[in-house]
Amino acid sequence: MNLRGIDLNLFTVFEAVYEERNQARAAARLGMTQPAVSNAVNRLRYVLKDPLLVAGSRGVNPTPAADALYKQVRGALDLIREGVEHGREFDPASTERAFKVATPYGGGVLLAVGLHNWVRREAPRATLSIRPLEQPEEIPRLLREGVLDLAIDYVRYPDPALVYEPLEMERLVIIARRGHPRLRTPLTLDMLEAEEQVACYDPHPPQDRPNALEEALAAFPARVAIEVWSALGLPVVVGQTDLVALLPERFAALCAERFGLEVFPMPYPAPEVAVSLVWHQAREKDAAHRWLREGVKRAMRTLEPPYPP
C-alpha cells in the first residue's frame, strides 16, 4: 500500500478511539470535535476496507483487523514520539501521553490512588491506565510493542531486552475475619492446617517462570475451598466467612479495616517476595518514561504498612 495516499493523522485518531473505546472520550483527548473523530474513523475504514471499530452498548468494539492494526500503529507512533522528543525537555504539564501500567494480584488498587493523584497534579492532560497482568506470558511482547509502558511483577521473563528495577521485598501474611472462632494470636501451623482457604484462580499458572509468590501460595497448608477470579475477592470473601487467605502485607493492611480483617504473621518460614519495575530497554532513555517510573516509585513509597514487622 502506498502511504502517500493516506492521511497519517488518521492513525493517531484510530489509536485514541481504540484505547478509549469511545469516540467522545477520544475527541476530548485529542482536542477535536466528535464529528471530526467519526469522520476520521470512517475515512480509515474506507482505506483499509474493514469496519475496525463497531458500535456497542458502551462505546465501540474493535474487530480482529483493528486489534492487529493497533499493535503496529501504537509501536510506530511511539517510535515517532520518542524521535520527536529526543534531546528535548519533557514537560509533564503539557504532555497528552497515555501511560499504561500493569500490576499483578490486585496491585492496581494499591497503586492507583497515589499514582493517579501524582499524575493529575504533575501532568493534568495525560491519561493513566492501570490494568491487571491477566496473561503474564504476553508481558514481554506488550512491553516491546509499547502497548504497556511498565509492568510491576514478581517474576523475571526470558527476554534479555527487559530491564528490572527492584521496588521492594513484600512479606506475606494471613488474613481472617475478626472474631474468627478458632484462630488467635499467636497463630500456629496446627491452627492453620485445620482451616480452609479462599484462593485466587490463576488461568495461566507459571511453568518455567521463577516466582516466589506462587511457590509460597502452593505451600500454604489450608485446603482450598473456594477460588475467586481476582485477588480483590479474597478480603471480601474472608470478611464474611471463616475462610482464610494469603496476601501480600501491604494489600492486607489496606483491606483490614474496610473488610473487618485480622492480619497474622506467617507461622512458618516463608520467603519474602521481590517486586520489580519492568520495562523494555527501548524506553530506557525516554524522558517521559523516566518520569513515569519515578511516579510509580513515589506512589509505592506511600504504601508502608501501618504496623511494624
N, C-alpha and C positions, 0 to 999 in steps of 0.2 A: 504494500500500500504506500502511495506517495503522500508523505506527511505535509507536503507543501500545500495540499488542497484542504487541510484540516486546520481549523482554529484550535490551537493547542490550549487556549484558555478553557475550552470545553472540559478538559481533563481535570482542571482544578475544581470546577463546579461538580463534576462527577465524583471526585474524591470527597468533597464536603457532603453531598447528598448521601453517598454510600455510608459514610461514617455516622452521620446524624440520623439516617433512616427517616428523614423528614425534610421536605423542601422548605418549609417556613424557617426551621432552625438553621438549615444550610444557608438560606438567604441572609439571615441575621448575622451569621458567622462571616459571610463573605462581603457584607455591606452592599448587597444587591436587593432588588425587589423580588418577590416570589414569582411574578410572571416572567422576569428575566431568567431566573433559575430554571423554571419549567421549560422555557424556550430553548435554553442551552442543552438540557437533557434530551429534549425532542430532536435537536439537531444531531446530537451524538448517536441517538438511536437510529436515525436515518443513515448516518455514515457507516455504522457498524452492523446494521441490519439485525438488530436484536432489541427487545423491549428494555433490557438492562435493569430497570427499577420499576417494579409493578406495584400499583396501589394496593394497600392492605388496610386492615381495620384501624391500625395505629400509625400509619405512615406508608413507607414503601418497603418492599422486599426485593432483594437482589436476585437476578437469575443466575444460573451457573456461569454464563458468559461474563456477567458483571463481577462475580467472585474472582474469576480468573483475571479479568482486566484490572481489578483493583490491586491485586498483588503486584502487578507490573507497574501500574501508574504510581502507586504510593512510593515504591522504591525509586523510580525515576525522578519523581518530584522532590523527594528528599535529597537525592544527589544534587539536583539543581539548586535547592535551597542552601545546601551546605556549600556549594560552589560560590553562590552569590554572597553568602555570609562570611566566607573565608577571608581572614585578615581584617574584618570589621568588628567593631564592638557589638556585643549582643545587648540589646535594650529590652529588658523584661517588660517595661511599661508600655511598649508599643507592639510587642510581638503578638501575632494571632495564631501562633503554632498550636496544634493539637497534640498534647502529650499523653502517652499511653503506658501504663504500668500494670504488670501482672503480679499477683500475690497468691500464695497457697493457703489452704486451711482457714479461710475467713480472715486472713491478714488484712484484707482491704478495709475491714471495719476498724481495725486498729489505726491504720494509716490515713484513712480518708479525711477525717476532720482536720487533723493537723496540717496535712499536705494541701487540702482544699483552701484552708484559711491563708496559708502562706502564698499559694499561687494567686488567689484572689487579691491579696494585698500587694504583691510584687508585680503581678502580670495580669491585670484585670481583663485583658482582651484575649488571653489564652484560654484554651479548654483542656480539661483533665478527665481522663477515663482510667478507672481502676477496675480491673477485671480479674476473675479467678483463673488459676492455672488448671484449666479443665483437661488439656491434652499436653502433658509435660513433654512428650516426645516431639511436639511441634515447636517448642520454645526456641531452639537454635535457629530454625528457619524463620520464625516470626521476627526474631531479633535481627537476623541477617537482612531480611527484606524490608525492615523498618516498619512492619505492622505494629510491633511493640518497640518502645524506646528502652524500657528497663524491665527486668524480672527480679523479684525478691524470692529466693528459693533456698531450700535445704540441700540441694543436690548439685553435683557437677556433671556436665554433659561432655560427651566425647567429641568436642568441637574445639580445636585449638584457636579459633578466631574469637572465642568468647573471653571476656575479661571479668574477673571476680574481685570484688572488694568486700572483705569481711565487715558485717554490720554489728553482730552481737553473738553471744553464746546464749541460747534460750534454754532455760530449765523447764522440765516437765513437771506438772503437778496433777493431783487427782481432785476432781470436784464431786460433791454430793450435795443433796438438798440439806438445808439447815433443819435440825431435828430428825435426821435420819435415825431409824430405830436401832441400828446395830453398830454404826460407825462412831468412833470417838477419838479424841486425841490422847496419847499418840496412836496414830493409825499403824496397825501391824500387818504383815504379809498374810497371816492367818485370816484376819478380818476380810482382807481384800479378796482372797481366794474363794471365799464363801459368797461373794456378791456377783451380780450380773451387770453388764455394762451396755451402754449405747455407743456405737462406733460410727465412724464416718465411712460411708461406702466409697470405694475407690474404683471407678470404672476403668482406670489404666494403672493396674498395680505395677510397681517397679520390677524390672527384670535385672538388667545389668547396671542400673544406676545406683551407686552407693548412696545410702540415705539413712542417717542415724535415727531420724524420726520414725521412719517405717519400721526399723528394727525394734525400737522401743515400743511401738504400738503392737507389734507381733508378740512381744514378750509379756505384755500386760496380762496378768493371770485371771482376771474376771472374765467369765463366759459372756460372749456376745449374745444379747437378747434381741436387740433392735439395731438396724443400720439406717442412718439418715443420709440424705444426699449431700448436705453441706455441713461443715463444721459449725455453722451458725445454729444448726438444730441441736447440737449437743447440750448446751446450757439450758435451752428451752425444755427439752425432754427431762434432763436431770432435775431441774427445779420443780417438776410436777410428778416425779416418780421416786422409787427407791433405787433406781439405777445409778451407776457411777460412770465417769468418763475421764479420759486422759486428755489434758490440754496444755499448750504452751502457757507459761506462767503469766505473761502479760495479757493474753487473751482471757485467762481465767479471772485475773484481777479486774479487768474491765467488766466482766459479766456478773461477778459475785453479788454485788448489791442489787443490781437490776432483777436478777432471777432468784434471789434468795438462796445463794450457794455458800457452802463451806469449802475452803480450799485446804487440802492436806499435802504436805511434802511426801515425796515418794518413800515408801517403807523399805525399799531395796535399792541397791546401786543402779542408777540409770545414767547413761551418758548425756551430757549437755549437747544440744543440737546447734551446729554452726549455721547461722543465717548469713547469706551473702547477697550483695547487689550485683546483678549480672547484666552485661551489655555487650554489644558487638564492637570489636576493635575499630570498625569503620567510623564509629561515633566518638572515638576517644578524644579527639581534639575539637569537636563541635562545641562552641561556647554555650549554646542553648542547652545542650545535653549535659554539660558540666554543671550548669545552673540547676537543672532538674535533679541531678544526683545530689547536689548539696541540699536541695529542698527535702528530698527523701530522708537524708541523714538527720536533718534538723527535726523533721516530724517524728522519726524514730526515737530521738533523744527525749522527747516529751512523754514517752510511754513507760517510764520507770515504774515498776510495781510499787504499790503503796504500803508494802510491808517488807521487812528485812529478810534475807535468806534464811 
